[in-house]
Amino acid sequence: MNNRVISVDIFRGITIVLMILVNTPGTWSSIYAPFLHADWHGYTPTDLVFPFFLFIVGISIVFAYHNREVSGSTYRKITIRSLKLIGLGLFLGAFTLNFPFVKDFENIRFPGVLQRIGVVFFFSSILFMKIHWKALLVVCVAILVGYWLWMGFVPINGVEPTFDRAPHNWANYIDLNVLGIHMWKADYDPEGVLSTLPAIASALFGVFTGLMLKSNKNNKTGLLFGLGIGLLALGYIWDLYFPINKAIWSSSFVLVTAGWANIILSVIYYFSDVKNKKFGGVFKYAGANAITVFFLSSFISKLFGLIKVDGTSLHGWLFKNLYVQDFMALKLSSLLYALTVVTFYVLLAYVLYRKKIFIKV
């Protein structure tokens, strides 16, 4: 515990809290703009949350496996953890209250947040264990450039490809042909097959940051901040040729989100690890059981949507009867509901932390 970087725990906790906040509004029909995803190109604060978590996954890989012996046992543990994450995600996608508690096959969504975390963790961990960081940097660049060339220049059945939401977008095309009806939308999935490739690069940027934090370099705050600014600038330049887009996880999106992650982490690192200021404890609690808290929030939210009360879902009933008030804007009511949910899980994380219960997936 003495070797932990406090800022990473705090940043992980902030990310989990934001993931729960944006996933559990009172009503999806009334949400403040910053808590919505971009329609397609561009990004909002909400679009930063998931790549931030993958970035932290990369940092965690460094701290978990930096001095670990490369062995079959280590690879087995990595594989088992990845399969657990994928299994939990598939469970969330398939669960229903009707016996035998599994949706009809045609209604199950195969991709998802936990599934992507599992796949990204697996490949990023194996790459980190197998090759030197300089070779890892080459792999990261190759992923981003290769993805851009594939998405932007390889024809689809003789048709020029596009980055827009269309049948001749490579990410959408592959998802439709591989996943079929098992997607979030009829024409694409934001956690789809092809877009998982650049998502691995998001975690690899976290690996590079983790190596920097583990190093003996001076002025890590400045290095993190400078790296963040550099990645942000490169991302915006690349946006001119490959638009920033979360739905297809464009290469410019990877750079911009990694840039913001380093900038934000540098600020937290300065106050928590350099100046030893006592702050962010509430987020540290959530970060200590991040996957557990996120899974519970997703599962309970799903239950609240499935359980019926007076002809509506339990979620809808609670929101309508406790939060919708004549003197309050509906968007504010929706936000207050989400904040209540977040408060509950932060308190749960605090209890787990105080009792020294740390559930590893």
N, C-alpha and C positions, 0 to 999 in steps of 0.2 A: 504493500500500500504506500510505503514511503517513496517509491519510485514512480508513482503515478503523476501524470501531469494534470493538475486540477482543472485547467482551462478546457481540456478535452472532455472531461466528465461533465462540466457545466455546459459546453457547446452541444454535447450529445443530448443532455436533458432538455435544453432549449428547443432542439430540433424535434424531439419526441412530443413535447408540449404543443408545438406548432402543428405537428402532424395530426394530433387529436383535435386541436382547435378547428382546423380547416375541414376536417372530415365529419364533424358532428354539429352542424348548425341546427337551429330550431327548425328552419325550413329552407330547402334548397332554392325556393322561388324568391327569397328575399335575403340577399347577402351583400355586404359592403364590397366594393370592387377589389380592394387589396386581398380579399380572402377567396377570390375566384381565380381559376386558371385562365390564361390567355386563350382566346378562341382558337388560334392556330399559331401564327408567327408572333414573335415578341414574348415577353414574360412579365409576370407579376410577382410580388413577394411570395405568394403561395407556390409558384413554380420553383422557387429556390429550395423548398423544404426537403423534398425527396433526394435531390442530388447532394444536399448537405449531409444527409444520413449516409449515403454511399461513400462520400468523402471521409466521414468519420470511421466507416467500416475499414477503409484503407489505412487510416492512422492506427486503428486497433490491431490490424494485422501485424504491423511493425512491432508493437509492444508485446503482442502475444507470441510471435514466432522469430523475433530478431536473433535470439540466442538458442533457438530450439534446434535440436539435431534433426537433420533431414533423414527421416526413416519411414518405414512402412506404417508404423504406429501413428506418426504425425499425420501422414496423408489419410489414414483411415479416420482419424478424428475430424479432420477437415471435411471429408466426404460425408460422414455421419451428420455433422452439424448442418451442412448444406442441405442434405435430404430432410432433416427436421424442419428447417425453414420452409422449404418447398412444400412439405407435407402439411404444415400448419396453414400455409396460404391456400392450398387446394381444399383443405377442410373448410375454411371460411367461405370459399367460393361454392362449395357443394352442399353446405349444411342447410337444412330446413326443419321446421317443427313437425312436419308430417312424416309418420312412420313410412319407411325405415330411416327417416331423418337425413335422406340424401335426395337432392333434386333429381328430376328426370335428366338423363344424360345430355339431352340437347339443350338444356337450360344452364349447364355448368360453364362458368368462365374459367378457362385454364390459366391465363396469365394473372399476375397480381403483384402487389408491392412486396410481400414476403417471398414470393417465388423469385422475383428479380433479385432481392437481397441475397437469397440462397445461391443463385447462379453466379452473381457477381462476386460474392465472397469466395466461392469455390475457385474460380479461375484466377482471381487476384491473389489469393493465398498461394496457389500452386506456382504462379509466375514469380511471386516474391521469394518463395523457397528455392526455386530452381536457378534463377539467373541474377546476375549482378545488377545494381541499380542503373548503371549506364545502359546496359542492354534492355532493361525494363523501360527506360526512357525512349529508346528506339521503338520498342513494341507499342508504347502509348502513342507516339507520333504516327506510326504506321497505321494504327487503328483509326485515328482521327482523319488522316489524309485519305486512307483507303476507303473509309465510309463516305467521305465527301465525293470521291471520284465515282464510287459505285452509285450513290444516290443521284448524282448530278449529270453523269455522262454515259452511263451504260443504258442503251435502249431497252424498253420492255416490249417484246413482241413487235419490234420494228418502230415503236412509238418513242419519241423523245421523252425522257423522264422528267418529273417535276417534283418540287419540294412542297407543292400545295396539297391540300386534302383532295385527292383524286385517285382513280383506279390505276393511273400510270405513275404513282409514287411508289418506289420500291418497297419501302417499309409497309405501306398499306397492302401492296400487292402480295407480298410474302405472307403477311398475317392472314389475309383472306384465303390464300391457297393452302396454308398449313393449318391454321386454327379454325377456319370456316365460321360456323355460327358460335363458336366458343370464345367470343370476344366481348369487350366492354361496349363497343358500338358496332353497328352492322358493317362498317367499312374499315375500321382500324381499332387498335388497342394501344393505349399509351405505355403499357408494359409489354409490348409485343416482342416478336422473335428477333428481328434484325436490329431494332433499336436497343436491344440488350448489349450488343457489341460495344457501342460507344459508352454505355453505362459502366462497363468495366474500366474504361479510361477514367471515369469520374472517381472510382475507387483508387486507381493507380496514382492519381494526383494526391489523394490522401496518403498513399504510401510514401511519396516523396516528402510530403510535409512531416509525416511521422519520423522519417529518417533524419530530417533536419532537427526535429525536437529531441531525438535521441543522441544527436551529435554533441560535440564539445564546442561548437561554434559560439562566438560571442554575439550579442545583439540579435538574438533570435526574433525579437519583436520587429525590428527593422527589416530583417530578412523575410519574415512572413508577410509583412505589409507590402514590401517591394515586390515580392513574388505575386501577391494578389493584384496589385496595380498592373503589373506586366501581363498577367493572364487576362485581366479585364480588357486591357487595350487590344491585345491580340484577338480576343473574342469579338469585340466590336468591329475590328477590321474585317475579320472573316465573315461577320454578319452580312457584309455587302455582297458576298458571293454564296454563302450558305446560311440562310436566315436562322437566327436564334429561335429555337422551337423545342419545347419540351415533349410534345406528342411524338415526334420522331427522334428526339434526343440528339439533335444536330451537333456537329463538332464545335460550332461556335457556342452553342448552349453549354457544352462541357467546359469550355474555357471560361466563359463568363461566370458560371456557377462556382467553379473552382476558384476563380479570382475573388468573388465575394466571400467564399468560405475562408480563404486565407486572411482576408482583411478583417473579417469579424473575429476570427480566432486570434489574430494578433492583438486586437484590443482586449479581449478576455484574458489572453495570456499575460499581457502587460500588468493588468491589475491583480490577477489572481496568483500568478506564479512569480512575477518579478517583484511587485510591490507587496505581495502577501496580504492583499486586502480581503477581508472576510465578506464575500458577497456571492450570490448565486447558489447558495446552499439548497434552496428549494428546487433548483434545476438539477443539481448534483444528485439529489435523491431519485429523480425520475430517470436520470442517465444510468444509474447503477443497475436498474432492471428494465432497460429500455425496450427490448423485444417483448418481454412479459407484459409490460404495461400497454404497449401498442396492441399486442394480440388481444388482451382482455378488453380494451376499449373497442376494438373492431368487432369482437364476438358479442359483447353486451349490446353494442349499438345495433347489431343485426337482430339480436333477440327482441330488442325494443321495437324494431320495425316489423317483426313477425307476429308478436303477441297482440291480440285484438282486444280493445276495450271500447264498448259502446259503438261498435261498427267502424272504428278506426284503429290505427296502430297505437301501442302504448306510448311510443315516442310522440306521435301526433297529439294524443290525449293530454300528455303532460305539458307539452308546449302550449297547446291552446288554453288549458285551464290554469296554468301557473305563470305563463310568461306573456301571453298576448293581452295587452292592456290598452284601453282607449287613449290614455295619455302618453303612450310610448310608440315611437315609430316601429314598424314591423321588423325592419333591419336590426334595430337595437335589441328588440326582443329575441331575435334569432341569435345575435351575438351573445347575449346574456345566457341563453341556454347553453351555448357552446362553452362559455367560460365556467359555468357550473359543472359541466362534465369534466373539464380540465382540472378544476379544483378537486373534484372527487378523486381523480387518478393521481394527482400530486400528493394528496393526503395518504392514499394507499401506498404510494411509493415511499413516502416518509416512514410509515409504519414498518414496511418491509426493511428499510434501511436501518431503522433503530433496533429492530430485532435481528439484524445481521442475516437477513434472508436474501440471498442473491441467487436467482433462478437462472441457470445457464441453459440456453437452447442449443 
